[in-house]
């Protein structure tokens, strides 16, 4: 049995420091089909990040080879 043969996931989140540069790679080079692009802040976002601070960020999601990928930039 292969160690990762049964691995399954719904999506992959990648933290990025420069969203424009990341989009240049994932969208322009790898062909990511962007599904959403939005700014995020407030309590639900803080809860998802496991903190109580007032986080702000941008999340861009799309498909790369049939896999949902979310790029997350904080600050």
Secondary structure as GFF3:
##gff-version 3
##sequence-region A 1 75
A	DSSP	beta_strand	12	15	.	.	.	ID=ss1
A	DSSP	alpha_helix	19	23	.	.	.	ID=ss2
A	DSSP	pi_helix	24	29	.	.	.	ID=ss3
A	DSSP	beta_strand	33	41	.	.	.	ID=ss4
A	DSSP	alpha_helix	43	49	.	.	.	ID=ss5
A	DSSP	beta_strand	56	64	.	.	.	ID=ss6
A	DSSP	beta_strand	67	74	.	.	.	ID=ss7
###
